[in-house]
Amino acid sequence: MDLKQTLTDIARAIVDSPDAVVVEMNEDGDDVELVLSVAEDDTGMVIGRHGKIAKAIRQIMKVAATKTGKRVTVEIK
């Protein structure tokens, strides 16, 4: 399972400007850091009210990473 592509697909489904979605991946052994960047106008859509959508995205990515035996953190810029 490609964690970077999974996060990209989730973010593109949420935002108004899917072409502006960029995911950077830093891997250090079993730890994976994903940095999600979206258009400035779409930042609120990805974070959601009180961070609910951001929490949901992080939870989905943790489940996906567990299937690959890795630990993932998602940062939204």
PyMOL Python script that loads the backbone (N, CA, C, O; Angstrom):
from pymol import cmd

cmd.read_pdbstr("""\
ATOM      1  N   MET A   1       0.850  -1.181   0.000  1.00  0.00           N
ATOM      2  CA  MET A   1       0.000   0.000   0.000  1.00  0.00           C
ATOM      3  C   MET A   1       0.892   1.239   0.000  1.00  0.00           C
ATOM      4  O   MET A   1       1.818   1.344   0.804  1.00  0.00           O
ATOM      5  N   ASP A   2       0.614   2.157  -0.886  1.00  0.00           N
ATOM      6  CA  ASP A   2       1.384   3.389  -1.010  1.00  0.00           C
ATOM      7  C   ASP A   2       0.732   4.471  -0.150  1.00  0.00           C
ATOM      8  O   ASP A   2      -0.313   5.010  -0.515  1.00  0.00           O
ATOM      9  N   LEU A   3       1.342   4.785   0.981  1.00  0.00           N
ATOM     10  CA  LEU A   3       0.779   5.756   1.916  1.00  0.00           C
ATOM     11  C   LEU A   3       0.697   7.154   1.314  1.00  0.00           C
ATOM     12  O   LEU A   3      -0.272   7.878   1.541  1.00  0.00           O
ATOM     13  N   LYS A   4       1.710   7.526   0.551  1.00  0.00           N
ATOM     14  CA  LYS A   4       1.725   8.851  -0.069  1.00  0.00           C
ATOM     15  C   LYS A   4       0.555   9.006  -1.035  1.00  0.00           C
ATOM     16  O   LYS A   4      -0.119  10.036  -1.035  1.00  0.00           O
ATOM     17  N   GLN A   5       0.314   7.994  -1.852  1.00  0.00           N
ATOM     18  CA  GLN A   5      -0.784   8.050  -2.819  1.00  0.00           C
ATOM     19  C   GLN A   5      -2.139   8.034  -2.112  1.00  0.00           C
ATOM     20  O   GLN A   5      -3.074   8.701  -2.554  1.00  0.00           O
ATOM     21  N   THR A   6      -2.253   7.278  -1.018  1.00  0.00           N
ATOM     22  CA  THR A   6      -3.493   7.223  -0.259  1.00  0.00           C
ATOM     23  C   THR A   6      -3.848   8.596   0.286  1.00  0.00           C
ATOM     24  O   THR A   6      -4.992   9.034   0.163  1.00  0.00           O
ATOM     25  N   LEU A   7      -2.878   9.285   0.887  1.00  0.00           N
ATOM     26  CA  LEU A   7      -3.127  10.624   1.424  1.00  0.00           C
ATOM     27  C   LEU A   7      -3.448  11.607   0.305  1.00  0.00           C
ATOM     28  O   LEU A   7      -4.318  12.463   0.463  1.00  0.00           O
ATOM     29  N   THR A   8      -2.758  11.493  -0.811  1.00  0.00           N
ATOM     30  CA  THR A   8      -3.031  12.367  -1.951  1.00  0.00           C
ATOM     31  C   THR A   8      -4.458  12.188  -2.434  1.00  0.00           C
ATOM     32  O   THR A   8      -5.146  13.176  -2.688  1.00  0.00           O
ATOM     33  N   ASP A   9      -4.916  10.957  -2.566  1.00  0.00           N
ATOM     34  CA  ASP A   9      -6.275  10.686  -3.028  1.00  0.00           C
ATOM     35  C   ASP A   9      -7.319  11.229  -2.064  1.00  0.00           C
ATOM     36  O   ASP A   9      -8.328  11.788  -2.492  1.00  0.00           O
ATOM     37  N   ILE A  10      -7.084  11.067  -0.759  1.00  0.00           N
ATOM     38  CA  ILE A  10      -8.028  11.577   0.240  1.00  0.00           C
ATOM     39  C   ILE A  10      -8.109  13.097   0.151  1.00  0.00           C
ATOM     40  O   ILE A  10      -9.203  13.661   0.131  1.00  0.00           O
ATOM     41  N   ALA A  11      -6.960  13.759   0.097  1.00  0.00           N
ATOM     42  CA  ALA A  11      -6.939  15.225   0.058  1.00  0.00           C
ATOM     43  C   ALA A  11      -7.576  15.760  -1.221  1.00  0.00           C
ATOM     44  O   ALA A  11      -8.309  16.748  -1.177  1.00  0.00           O
ATOM     45  N   ARG A  12      -7.309  15.125  -2.351  1.00  0.00           N
ATOM     46  CA  ARG A  12      -7.887  15.590  -3.614  1.00  0.00           C
ATOM     47  C   ARG A  12      -9.404  15.465  -3.637  1.00  0.00           C
ATOM     48  O   ARG A  12     -10.082  16.238  -4.315  1.00  0.00           O
ATOM     49  N   ALA A  13      -9.936  14.503  -2.903  1.00  0.00           N
ATOM     50  CA  ALA A  13     -11.384  14.327  -2.844  1.00  0.00           C
ATOM     51  C   ALA A  13     -12.051  15.419  -2.005  1.00  0.00           C
ATOM     52  O   ALA A  13     -13.240  15.690  -2.176  1.00  0.00           O
ATOM     53  N   ILE A  14     -11.306  16.037  -1.113  1.00  0.00           N
ATOM     54  CA  ILE A  14     -11.870  17.027  -0.190  1.00  0.00           C
ATOM     55  C   ILE A  14     -11.798  18.451  -0.734  1.00  0.00           C
ATOM     56  O   ILE A  14     -12.743  19.221  -0.560  1.00  0.00           O
ATOM     57  N   VAL A  15     -10.710  18.810  -1.382  1.00  0.00           N
ATOM     58  CA  VAL A  15     -10.437  20.206  -1.739  1.00  0.00           C
ATOM     59  C   VAL A  15     -11.094  20.634  -3.048  1.00  0.00           C
ATOM     60  O   VAL A  15     -11.540  19.809  -3.846  1.00  0.00           O
ATOM     61  N   ASP A  16     -11.139  21.963  -3.242  1.00  0.00           N
ATOM     62  CA  ASP A  16     -11.671  22.528  -4.489  1.00  0.00           C
ATOM     63  C   ASP A  16     -10.620  22.569  -5.594  1.00  0.00           C
ATOM     64  O   ASP A  16     -10.962  22.552  -6.776  1.00  0.00           O
ATOM     65  N   SER A  17      -9.340  22.624  -5.216  1.00  0.00           N
ATOM     66  CA  SER A  17      -8.239  22.683  -6.183  1.00  0.00           C
ATOM     67  C   SER A  17      -7.371  21.431  -6.045  1.00  0.00           C
ATOM     68  O   SER A  17      -6.313  21.480  -5.418  1.00  0.00           O
ATOM     69  N   PRO A  18      -7.810  20.311  -6.624  1.00  0.00           N
ATOM     70  CA  PRO A  18      -7.055  19.060  -6.449  1.00  0.00           C
ATOM     71  C   PRO A  18      -5.658  19.081  -7.078  1.00  0.00           C
ATOM     72  O   PRO A  18      -4.785  18.314  -6.671  1.00  0.00           O
ATOM     73  N   ASP A  19      -5.447  19.946  -8.057  1.00  0.00           N
ATOM     74  CA  ASP A  19      -4.124  20.005  -8.688  1.00  0.00           C
ATOM     75  C   ASP A  19      -3.074  20.634  -7.780  1.00  0.00           C
ATOM     76  O   ASP A  19      -1.877  20.472  -8.014  1.00  0.00           O
ATOM     77  N   ALA A  20      -3.514  21.351  -6.744  1.00  0.00           N
ATOM     78  CA  ALA A  20      -2.583  22.019  -5.833  1.00  0.00           C
ATOM     79  C   ALA A  20      -2.148  21.129  -4.674  1.00  0.00           C
ATOM     80  O   ALA A  20      -1.335  21.546  -3.848  1.00  0.00           O
ATOM     81  N   VAL A  21      -2.676  19.914  -4.602  1.00  0.00           N
ATOM     82  CA  VAL A  21      -2.340  19.007  -3.501  1.00  0.00           C
ATOM     83  C   VAL A  21      -0.941  18.431  -3.722  1.00  0.00           C
ATOM     84  O   VAL A  21      -0.644  17.865  -4.774  1.00  0.00           O
ATOM     85  N   VAL A  22      -0.091  18.589  -2.706  1.00  0.00           N
ATOM     86  CA  VAL A  22       1.274  18.059  -2.760  1.00  0.00           C
ATOM     87  C   VAL A  22       1.537  17.318  -1.451  1.00  0.00           C
ATOM     88  O   VAL A  22       1.285  17.844  -0.368  1.00  0.00           O
ATOM     89  N   VAL A  23       2.049  16.086  -1.564  1.00  0.00           N
ATOM     90  CA  VAL A  23       2.386  15.301  -0.382  1.00  0.00           C
ATOM     91  C   VAL A  23       3.871  14.952  -0.457  1.00  0.00           C
ATOM     92  O   VAL A  23       4.343  14.365  -1.431  1.00  0.00           O
ATOM     93  N   GLU A  24       4.595  15.329   0.600  1.00  0.00           N
ATOM     94  CA  GLU A  24       6.013  14.976   0.709  1.00  0.00           C
ATOM     95  C   GLU A  24       6.138  13.870   1.742  1.00  0.00           C
ATOM     96  O   GLU A  24       5.462  13.886   2.770  1.00  0.00           O
ATOM     97  N   MET A  25       7.008  12.908   1.461  1.00  0.00           N
ATOM     98  CA  MET A  25       7.157  11.758   2.349  1.00  0.00           C
ATOM     99  C   MET A  25       8.598  11.646   2.820  1.00  0.00           C
ATOM    100  O   MET A  25       9.528  11.608   2.014  1.00  0.00           O
ATOM    101  N   ASN A  26       8.772  11.593   4.149  1.00  0.00           N
ATOM    102  CA  ASN A  26      10.088  11.385   4.753  1.00  0.00           C
ATOM    103  C   ASN A  26      10.028  10.069   5.515  1.00  0.00           C
ATOM    104  O   ASN A  26       9.204   9.899   6.414  1.00  0.00           O
ATOM    105  N   GLU A  27      10.902   9.147   5.153  1.00  0.00           N
ATOM    106  CA  GLU A  27      10.876   7.818   5.758  1.00  0.00           C
ATOM    107  C   GLU A  27      12.165   7.576   6.531  1.00  0.00           C
ATOM    108  O   GLU A  27      13.264   7.805   6.026  1.00  0.00           O
ATOM    109  N   ASP A  28      12.006   7.107   7.770  1.00  0.00           N
ATOM    110  CA  ASP A  28      13.156   6.799   8.616  1.00  0.00           C
ATOM    111  C   ASP A  28      12.885   5.457   9.282  1.00  0.00           C
ATOM    112  O   ASP A  28      12.294   5.405  10.361  1.00  0.00           O
ATOM    113  N   GLY A  29      13.307   4.390   8.656  1.00  0.00           N
ATOM    114  CA  GLY A  29      13.024   3.051   9.174  1.00  0.00           C
ATOM    115  C   GLY A  29      11.538   2.754   9.096  1.00  0.00           C
ATOM    116  O   GLY A  29      10.948   2.774   8.016  1.00  0.00           O
ATOM    117  N   ASP A  30      10.928   2.477  10.258  1.00  0.00           N
ATOM    118  CA  ASP A  30       9.489   2.197  10.291  1.00  0.00           C
ATOM    119  C   ASP A  30       8.660   3.450  10.496  1.00  0.00           C
ATOM    120  O   ASP A  30       7.431   3.379  10.485  1.00  0.00           O
ATOM    121  N   ASP A  31       9.303   4.601  10.685  1.00  0.00           N
ATOM    122  CA  ASP A  31       8.579   5.855  10.885  1.00  0.00           C
ATOM    123  C   ASP A  31       8.445   6.589   9.558  1.00  0.00           C
ATOM    124  O   ASP A  31       9.422   6.773   8.832  1.00  0.00           O
ATOM    125  N   VAL A  32       7.219   7.005   9.253  1.00  0.00           N
ATOM    126  CA  VAL A  32       6.943   7.736   8.019  1.00  0.00           C
ATOM    127  C   VAL A  32       6.292   9.060   8.386  1.00  0.00           C
ATOM    128  O   VAL A  32       5.317   9.089   9.137  1.00  0.00           O
ATOM    129  N   GLU A  33       6.831  10.161   7.856  1.00  0.00           N
ATOM    130  CA  GLU A  33       6.234  11.466   8.046  1.00  0.00           C
ATOM    131  C   GLU A  33       5.701  11.935   6.703  1.00  0.00           C
ATOM    132  O   GLU A  33       6.439  12.003   5.720  1.00  0.00           O
ATOM    133  N   LEU A  34       4.421  12.257   6.667  1.00  0.00           N
ATOM    134  CA  LEU A  34       3.795  12.778   5.461  1.00  0.00           C
ATOM    135  C   LEU A  34       3.437  14.239   5.701  1.00  0.00           C
ATOM    136  O   LEU A  34       2.796  14.569   6.698  1.00  0.00           O
ATOM    137  N   VAL A  35       3.850  15.113   4.788  1.00  0.00           N
ATOM    138  CA  VAL A  35       3.555  16.534   4.886  1.00  0.00           C
ATOM    139  C   VAL A  35       2.607  16.881   3.746  1.00  0.00           C
ATOM    140  O   VAL A  35       2.957  16.775   2.571  1.00  0.00           O
ATOM    141  N   LEU A  36       1.400  17.299   4.117  1.00  0.00           N
ATOM    142  CA  LEU A  36       0.356  17.616   3.140  1.00  0.00           C
ATOM    143  C   LEU A  36       0.282  19.119   2.940  1.00  0.00           C
ATOM    144  O   LEU A  36       0.114  19.874   3.899  1.00  0.00           O
ATOM    145  N   SER A  37       0.408  19.551   1.696  1.00  0.00           N
ATOM    146  CA  SER A  37       0.261  20.959   1.348  1.00  0.00           C
ATOM    147  C   SER A  37      -0.887  21.087   0.357  1.00  0.00           C
ATOM    148  O   SER A  37      -0.978  20.332  -0.610  1.00  0.00           O
ATOM    149  N   VAL A  38      -1.764  22.058   0.615  1.00  0.00           N
ATOM    150  CA  VAL A  38      -2.890  22.324  -0.278  1.00  0.00           C
ATOM    151  C   VAL A  38      -2.924  23.815  -0.577  1.00  0.00           C
ATOM    152  O   VAL A  38      -2.183  24.591   0.026  1.00  0.00           O
ATOM    153  N   ALA A  39      -3.784  24.216  -1.507  1.00  0.00           N
ATOM    154  CA  ALA A  39      -3.945  25.632  -1.811  1.00  0.00           C
ATOM    155  C   ALA A  39      -4.400  26.362  -0.552  1.00  0.00           C
ATOM    156  O   ALA A  39      -5.088  25.791   0.294  1.00  0.00           O
ATOM    157  N   GLU A  40      -4.012  27.620  -0.440  1.00  0.00           N
ATOM    158  CA  GLU A  40      -4.320  28.394   0.771  1.00  0.00           C
ATOM    159  C   GLU A  40      -5.820  28.436   1.060  1.00  0.00           C
ATOM    160  O   GLU A  40      -6.228  28.375   2.220  1.00  0.00           O
ATOM    161  N   ASP A  41      -6.635  28.540   0.025  1.00  0.00           N
ATOM    162  CA  ASP A  41      -8.087  28.590   0.208  1.00  0.00           C
ATOM    163  C   ASP A  41      -8.663  27.259   0.680  1.00  0.00           C
ATOM    164  O   ASP A  41      -9.752  27.227   1.254  1.00  0.00           O
ATOM    165  N   ASP A  42      -7.950  26.164   0.445  1.00  0.00           N
ATOM    166  CA  ASP A  42      -8.445  24.835   0.799  1.00  0.00           C
ATOM    167  C   ASP A  42      -7.972  24.354   2.171  1.00  0.00           C
ATOM    168  O   ASP A  42      -8.387  23.285   2.620  1.00  0.00           O
ATOM    169  N   THR A  43      -7.131  25.106   2.831  1.00  0.00           N
ATOM    170  CA  THR A  43      -6.589  24.673   4.121  1.00  0.00           C
ATOM    171  C   THR A  43      -7.698  24.407   5.132  1.00  0.00           C
ATOM    172  O   THR A  43      -7.654  23.413   5.856  1.00  0.00           O
ATOM    173  N   GLY A  44      -8.681  25.283   5.184  1.00  0.00           N
ATOM    174  CA  GLY A  44      -9.793  25.106   6.116  1.00  0.00           C
ATOM    175  C   GLY A  44     -10.598  23.855   5.848  1.00  0.00           C
ATOM    176  O   GLY A  44     -11.101  23.226   6.779  1.00  0.00           O
ATOM    177  N   MET A  45     -10.726  23.485   4.580  1.00  0.00           N
ATOM    178  CA  MET A  45     -11.479  22.282   4.226  1.00  0.00           C
ATOM    179  C   MET A  45     -10.769  21.029   4.711  1.00  0.00           C
ATOM    180  O   MET A  45     -11.415  20.063   5.119  1.00  0.00           O
ATOM    181  N   VAL A  46      -9.455  21.041   4.669  1.00  0.00           N
ATOM    182  CA  VAL A  46      -8.682  19.868   5.074  1.00  0.00           C
ATOM    183  C   VAL A  46      -8.621  19.757   6.597  1.00  0.00           C
ATOM    184  O   VAL A  46      -8.582  18.654   7.143  1.00  0.00           O
ATOM    185  N   ILE A  47      -8.614  20.895   7.275  1.00  0.00           N
ATOM    186  CA  ILE A  47      -8.562  20.876   8.741  1.00  0.00           C
ATOM    187  C   ILE A  47      -9.948  20.647   9.335  1.00  0.00           C
ATOM    188  O   ILE A  47     -10.093  19.865  10.275  1.00  0.00           O
ATOM    189  N   GLY A  48     -10.958  21.308   8.808  1.00  0.00           N
ATOM    190  CA  GLY A  48     -12.322  21.132   9.299  1.00  0.00           C
ATOM    191  C   GLY A  48     -12.574  21.887  10.594  1.00  0.00           C
ATOM    192  O   GLY A  48     -11.663  22.478  11.172  1.00  0.00           O
ATOM    193  N   ARG A  49     -13.814  21.857  11.035  1.00  0.00           N
ATOM    194  CA  ARG A  49     -14.176  22.532  12.281  1.00  0.00           C
ATOM    195  C   ARG A  49     -13.536  21.834  13.462  1.00  0.00           C
ATOM    196  O   ARG A  49     -13.679  20.626  13.652  1.00  0.00           O
ATOM    197  N   HIS A  50     -12.833  22.617  14.243  1.00  0.00           N
ATOM    198  CA  HIS A  50     -12.153  22.109  15.436  1.00  0.00           C
ATOM    199  C   HIS A  50     -11.199  20.963  15.106  1.00  0.00           C
ATOM    200  O   HIS A  50     -10.892  20.146  15.973  1.00  0.00           O
ATOM    201  N   GLY A  51     -10.726  20.896  13.855  1.00  0.00           N
ATOM    202  CA  GLY A  51      -9.753  19.886  13.461  1.00  0.00           C
ATOM    203  C   GLY A  51     -10.316  18.492  13.246  1.00  0.00           C
ATOM    204  O   GLY A  51      -9.564  17.518  13.209  1.00  0.00           O
ATOM    205  N   LYS A  52     -11.635  18.388  13.101  1.00  0.00           N
ATOM    206  CA  LYS A  52     -12.251  17.060  12.985  1.00  0.00           C
ATOM    207  C   LYS A  52     -11.823  16.317  11.724  1.00  0.00           C
ATOM    208  O   LYS A  52     -11.560  15.115  11.777  1.00  0.00           O
ATOM    209  N   ILE A  53     -11.750  17.007  10.605  1.00  0.00           N
ATOM    210  CA  ILE A  53     -11.359  16.343   9.359  1.00  0.00           C
ATOM    211  C   ILE A  53      -9.881  15.961   9.417  1.00  0.00           C
ATOM    212  O   ILE A  53      -9.502  14.878   8.970  1.00  0.00           O
ATOM    213  N   ALA A  54      -9.050  16.838   9.962  1.00  0.00           N
ATOM    214  CA  ALA A  54      -7.624  16.528  10.100  1.00  0.00           C
ATOM    215  C   ALA A  54      -7.434  15.294  10.983  1.00  0.00           C
ATOM    216  O   ALA A  54      -6.616  14.429  10.668  1.00  0.00           O
ATOM    217  N   LYS A  55      -8.182  15.205  12.086  1.00  0.00           N
ATOM    218  CA  LYS A  55      -8.089  14.037  12.964  1.00  0.00           C
ATOM    219  C   LYS A  55      -8.524  12.776  12.225  1.00  0.00           C
ATOM    220  O   LYS A  55      -7.910  11.720  12.380  1.00  0.00           O
ATOM    221  N   ALA A  56      -9.578  12.884  11.424  1.00  0.00           N
ATOM    222  CA  ALA A  56     -10.064  11.726  10.674  1.00  0.00           C
ATOM    223  C   ALA A  56      -9.032  11.274   9.640  1.00  0.00           C
ATOM    224  O   ALA A  56      -8.805  10.076   9.466  1.00  0.00           O
ATOM    225  N   ILE A  57      -8.413  12.230   8.960  1.00  0.00           N
ATOM    226  CA  ILE A  57      -7.377  11.899   7.974  1.00  0.00           C
ATOM    227  C   ILE A  57      -6.214  11.194   8.663  1.00  0.00           C
ATOM    228  O   ILE A  57      -5.702  10.195   8.159  1.00  0.00           O
ATOM    229  N   ARG A  58      -5.804  11.709   9.802  1.00  0.00           N
ATOM    230  CA  ARG A  58      -4.685  11.085  10.539  1.00  0.00           C
ATOM    231  C   ARG A  58      -5.041   9.669  10.981  1.00  0.00           C
ATOM    232  O   ARG A  58      -4.206   8.767  10.920  1.00  0.00           O
ATOM    233  N   GLN A  59      -6.275   9.477  11.424  1.00  0.00           N
ATOM    234  CA  GLN A  59      -6.710   8.146  11.871  1.00  0.00           C
ATOM    235  C   GLN A  59      -6.718   7.158  10.706  1.00  0.00           C
ATOM    236  O   GLN A  59      -6.265   6.022  10.852  1.00  0.00           O
ATOM    237  N   ILE A  60      -7.226   7.581   9.562  1.00  0.00           N
ATOM    238  CA  ILE A  60      -7.247   6.711   8.376  1.00  0.00           C
ATOM    239  C   ILE A  60      -5.821   6.336   7.979  1.00  0.00           C
ATOM    240  O   ILE A  60      -5.548   5.181   7.649  1.00  0.00           O
ATOM    241  N   MET A  61      -4.920   7.303   8.011  1.00  0.00           N
ATOM    242  CA  MET A  61      -3.544   7.039   7.619  1.00  0.00           C
ATOM    243  C   MET A  61      -2.848   6.118   8.613  1.00  0.00           C
ATOM    244  O   MET A  61      -2.008   5.309   8.220  1.00  0.00           O
ATOM    245  N   LYS A  62      -3.190   6.232   9.909  1.00  0.00           N
ATOM    246  CA  LYS A  62      -2.601   5.325  10.896  1.00  0.00           C
ATOM    247  C   LYS A  62      -3.040   3.888  10.648  1.00  0.00           C
ATOM    248  O   LYS A  62      -2.238   2.962  10.771  1.00  0.00           O
ATOM    249  N   VAL A  63      -4.304   3.700  10.301  1.00  0.00           N
ATOM    250  CA  VAL A  63      -4.803   2.356   9.999  1.00  0.00           C
ATOM    251  C   VAL A  63      -4.113   1.813   8.749  1.00  0.00           C
ATOM    252  O   VAL A  63      -3.704   0.653   8.719  1.00  0.00           O
ATOM    253  N   ALA A  64      -3.984   2.649   7.719  1.00  0.00           N
ATOM    254  CA  ALA A  64      -3.316   2.221   6.488  1.00  0.00           C
ATOM    255  C   ALA A  64      -1.858   1.868   6.755  1.00  0.00           C
ATOM    256  O   ALA A  64      -1.338   0.907   6.188  1.00  0.00           O
ATOM    257  N   ALA A  65      -1.199   2.635   7.613  1.00  0.00           N
ATOM    258  CA  ALA A  65       0.209   2.374   7.917  1.00  0.00           C
ATOM    259  C   ALA A  65       0.371   1.103   8.738  1.00  0.00           C
ATOM    260  O   ALA A  65       1.361   0.388   8.581  1.00  0.00           O
ATOM    261  N   THR A  66      -0.577   0.817   9.601  1.00  0.00           N
ATOM    262  CA  THR A  66      -0.517  -0.391  10.411  1.00  0.00           C
ATOM    263  C   THR A  66      -0.494  -1.630   9.525  1.00  0.00           C
ATOM    264  O   THR A  66       0.184  -2.609   9.836  1.00  0.00           O
ATOM    265  N   LYS A  67      -1.226  -1.586   8.437  1.00  0.00           N
ATOM    266  CA  LYS A  67      -1.249  -2.722   7.510  1.00  0.00           C
ATOM    267  C   LYS A  67       0.111  -2.947   6.852  1.00  0.00           C
ATOM    268  O   LYS A  67       0.415  -4.059   6.418  1.00  0.00           O
ATOM    269  N   THR A  68       0.923  -1.902   6.776  1.00  0.00           N
ATOM    270  CA  THR A  68       2.252  -2.042   6.185  1.00  0.00           C
ATOM    271  C   THR A  68       3.327  -2.221   7.245  1.00  0.00           C
ATOM    272  O   THR A  68       4.497  -2.406   6.910  1.00  0.00           O
ATOM    273  N   GLY A  69       2.945  -2.170   8.535  1.00  0.00           N
ATOM    274  CA  GLY A  69       3.905  -2.348   9.616  1.00  0.00           C
ATOM    275  C   GLY A  69       4.710  -1.102   9.920  1.00  0.00           C
ATOM    276  O   GLY A  69       5.803  -1.190  10.478  1.00  0.00           O
ATOM    277  N   LYS A  70       4.184   0.058   9.562  1.00  0.00           N
ATOM    278  CA  LYS A  70       4.898   1.312   9.779  1.00  0.00           C
ATOM    279  C   LYS A  70       4.090   2.228  10.698  1.00  0.00           C
ATOM    280  O   LYS A  70       2.897   2.015  10.917  1.00  0.00           O
ATOM    281  N   ARG A  71       4.762   3.251  11.230  1.00  0.00           N
ATOM    282  CA  ARG A  71       4.084   4.282  12.027  1.00  0.00           C
ATOM    283  C   ARG A  71       4.096   5.558  11.193  1.00  0.00           C
ATOM    284  O   ARG A  71       5.121   5.910  10.608  1.00  0.00           O
ATOM    285  N   VAL A  72       2.976   6.241  11.139  1.00  0.00           N
ATOM    286  CA  VAL A  72       2.871   7.422  10.285  1.00  0.00           C
ATOM    287  C   VAL A  72       2.426   8.628  11.100  1.00  0.00           C
ATOM    288  O   VAL A  72       1.621   8.514  12.024  1.00  0.00           O
ATOM    289  N   THR A  73       2.973   9.792  10.734  1.00  0.00           N
ATOM    290  CA  THR A  73       2.488  11.066  11.247  1.00  0.00           C
ATOM    291  C   THR A  73       2.139  11.922  10.042  1.00  0.00           C
ATOM    292  O   THR A  73       2.830  11.888   9.024  1.00  0.00           O
ATOM    293  N   VAL A  74       1.062  12.691  10.163  1.00  0.00           N
ATOM    294  CA  VAL A  74       0.616  13.542   9.063  1.00  0.00           C
ATOM    295  C   VAL A  74       0.652  14.990   9.549  1.00  0.00           C
ATOM    296  O   VAL A  74       0.047  15.333  10.565  1.00  0.00           O
ATOM    297  N   GLU A  75       1.363  15.823   8.814  1.00  0.00           N
ATOM    298  CA  GLU A  75       1.424  17.247   9.100  1.00  0.00           C
ATOM    299  C   GLU A  75       0.739  17.989   7.963  1.00  0.00           C
ATOM    300  O   GLU A  75       0.970  17.690   6.791  1.00  0.00           O
ATOM    301  N   ILE A  76      -0.097  18.951   8.307  1.00  0.00           N
ATOM    302  CA  ILE A  76      -0.831  19.724   7.303  1.00  0.00           C
ATOM    303  C   ILE A  76      -0.288  21.141   7.292  1.00  0.00           C
ATOM    304  O   ILE A  76      -0.253  21.818   8.320  1.00  0.00           O
ATOM    305  N   LYS A  77       0.133  21.577   6.122  1.00  0.00           N
ATOM    306  CA  LYS A  77       0.661  22.944   5.981  1.00  0.00           C
ATOM    307  C   LYS A  77      -0.283  23.772   5.162  1.00  0.00           C
ATOM    308  O   LYS A  77      -0.024  24.952   4.926  1.00  0.00           O
TER     309      LYS A  77
END
""", "prot")
cmd.dss("prot")
cmd.show_as("cartoon", "prot")
cmd.util.cbc("prot")
cmd.orient("prot")
